[in-house]
């Protein structure tokens, strides 16, 4: 999973930290990670001055849970300093 276009809300240098869940729209910062099949991973990136991208390896999750039988939701939960995006792009790349 590639999450693109991230920046701190005040556009000053700092860390951008978050957790990503699939098909768990009610996820919060307290939602369990370990053993949770909906947990995709953690993003952690230093913001300098330009929009940043974070990459998470999610091939096994996507192969297991994404299909054309139901809508798939992605929930991004901030776990540090506030961040935003000017234009959020999410891209899934799956290795077969």
N, C-alpha and C positions, 0 to 999 in steps of 0.2 A: 504494500500500500504506500503510495506516495502522497503526502499532504503538502501542498504547495501554497505559497503566498502568505506565510505567517510573519507576524511582526509584533513587537511589544506595543501596548496601547499608547504609551507616551513616546514611542519611537526612539527610546534611549537604549543603549547596550544593556543586555541582560539575558537571562535564560528563559526559554520557552519550554514549559513542561506540561505534558498532558497524557491521559490514558485514552485508549480507543476500544470501544465495544461494538460488536455487530449484533443486530437484532435484540438490543436491550435499551430501548429508548428512555427508560427511567433511571439509567445508570447515574451514579453520583460519585464524588470523590471517595466516599466510604464503601463503594461497591467492591466486593471481594474480587481479587485477581487470580490467586492460586486455585487451580482446579476449576475455574470458571470457563466453560467452553465458548462463552461469548466474548471473553477478553482477548483482544488482538495484540496488544502490546502498549509500550510506553514510548512517547516521543520526548526527546530531550535535546534541545538545540540552542546554541549560543547565538543570539541576535546581535549583529554588528551594526548594519545600516541599510541593507537591502533585504527584500523579502527572502525568507528562508524556506527550505524544503526539508521534510523529514521522511525517511524511508523506514518502513517496518516490513519484516518478512512474514507474510501471512498466507503463503501458498497452501499449506495444509488446511487451514481454516476455510479458505475460499473454496477449495476443492470439496470439502466436506459439507459446507452449509449453503453455498450460493447455488441457486437453481432458478429456473424460470417458472417455478410453481408458486412463488410468493414474493412479495416486495421485501427487499433487504434494506435495513436501516443501519446507519453508522452513527454512533454517538461519541462525540469528542468531549472529554471532561478535563477541564483545567486542573492542574495539581500544583501550581506554583503561582508565580506572578501573572497578572492578567495579560492576555494576548488577544490579537484580532487578526483579521486578514482583509485585504482590499478586495481580492477576488480569490475565493477558495476553490481550488481544484483538487479533486480526489481521483486517483488513478489506481486501478488494480492491474497488476501484472502477474500472471500465473505461469509457472514453469510446469510443463507437462512431464 
